[in-house]
Amino acid sequence: MDVPQHVRHRKSAQKRKPKGRMQQAGPAPLFDDTSNTGEMAGGGGMYGGQPPPNQGYAGGQFINDPMASMAMQYGASLADHGKDVMEKQVERFVSVSNLKYYFAVDTSYVGRKLIILLFPFGHTDWSIQYNQEEPVAPRYEINAPDLYIPVMAFVTYILLAGVCLGRQNRFSPEMLGMQASSAMVWFIIEVLAILLTMYITNIHTALRKLDLIAFCGYKYVGMIVCLLANILFSSGGYHLSVLYTSVAIVFFLIRNLKLIILPETSDDGFSHGSKRRMYILLFISALQPIFLYWLTYHLTGTFVPQKTAQSF
């Protein structure tokens, strides 16, 4: 049986396969070959390649811009310069390098220091075992002054003042802000009064300004005790706590400041101008109970119960 010619040509074309295709046949690869993606991306290959870095988001062109990089570097240099200028200005009044030593405390030091502040009568060794010309971390010397306890005590005092104002139905954010501002102003006046007195009397001691701030700030621990006694035991407990904490802080300051303000340098055990130094020591110590009472007495009002709304 004869087969048409066009059918024979079609079958023969289907049977013929290119030899090159047969030689390259094999298992299909699991992953595409990406080793030449850079060339394909640059030359516009079949797969297109991966986009160049920093062009996959909107800010890529800004980062690659040399003018933008120069502007960022200039801004960073200006920020560093401003920081240096600020540190130099602060160093004129307070030594930042020495200030960090006053906050170098640990839990053990804070606990022992609070016990000495509240019960100083049992502490016997008040000597300072370090060179007074250079500050030392308080965690290494229990008798060294610190600023951590005064700062935390001041914040706690403000919070307790808010509680006392709330018990008297006088609490408001403005009243709490006025209480904090008033306490800070009175503290600054106290420190300036002591420094002015020492300047007028021409007394030169090893007592640094930060040491004086620390010693004057320890009275806030006693003020916290007085406010807690007022909350728990009313006015009777408040007056007893004021009496005890006043005696404790005066005893603590006299024993500490005596070794700084009244150093024994002469043969008879007294330094030159010891009478004036004794007066300034008593002046600093006597100020503490006065401010302790002044800053807590107005917060000891009687508890006023809040009025309940009447139903109509």
C-alpha positions, 0 to 999 in steps of 0.5 A: 500500500502506497503512503502519500509522500507528505506523510512519509516526510512528516514521520521521518522528521519526527524520527530524526533528532539533533545529535547535539541535543541528545549528547547534552541530555541528562538529569535536570539540575536542582538549582540554576547556575548563578555563577555568571549572574553579574555578567548576565545582569551587566549584559542583559542576559536571559535571567536578568541577574541580581540588581546592583547593591543599594538599588533595591530600595529608595534610599540606595541612590542617596547613600551612593551619592558622594555629596550625601556621604560628605554631608553625613561625615560633616554632620558627625564631625560637628556633633563630636565637636559640640560634645567636646565643647559641652564637656569643656564648659561643664568641666569649668564647674564640675569635673566630670572625670571625678564625678563618676567616682561618686556613683561607683557604688554597689549593693553592699556599700549602699546597705552598710552606708544606710546602716551607718547613716541611721545608726552611726553610734555603733560605728567606730572606725571613721578614718579614711584609708585613701589619699584625700587629694584624689577621689576614690570609688566609695565601694572600696571605702565605706567612709568615702562620700558618695552621690548615689544615696543623696540623689536616690534619697532626694527622688524618694523624698519627692515621691513620699511628699506626693503621698503626703499631699494626696493624704491631705487631698492637696495632690496635683502635678503642679504641687508636686513640681513646686515641692521638688523645685522648692527642695532643690532651691533650698538645697542650693541655698544651703550649699552656697551659704556654707561655701560663702561662710568658708570663703569669708572666714578664709578657711581652706580645707580638703573638703571638695565641693562634691564632698560637701554636696554629698554630706549635705544630701545625706539628710534626705535619708532622715527625711524619708524616715520622718515622712514614713513615721508620719504616715504610719504613726501620725504626728507623734511618730513624726516628732520622735523620728525628727528628734532621732534622725537629727541627732544621728545626722549631726553625730555622723557629720561631726565624726566624718567632717572632723577628720577633713576640716580639723586635721591634726597637724601641730604638735599639740594635736590642733591645727592652725585656726582650729577655733574657726574650723570648729565653728564651720564644722558646727555650722554645717552640722547644725544646718541639717536638722533645721532643713530636715524639719523645714522641708518635712513639717508642712507635709505632716497634715492630718489625713483628710478622707476623700468626699464621696459623691452624693447620689441624687 
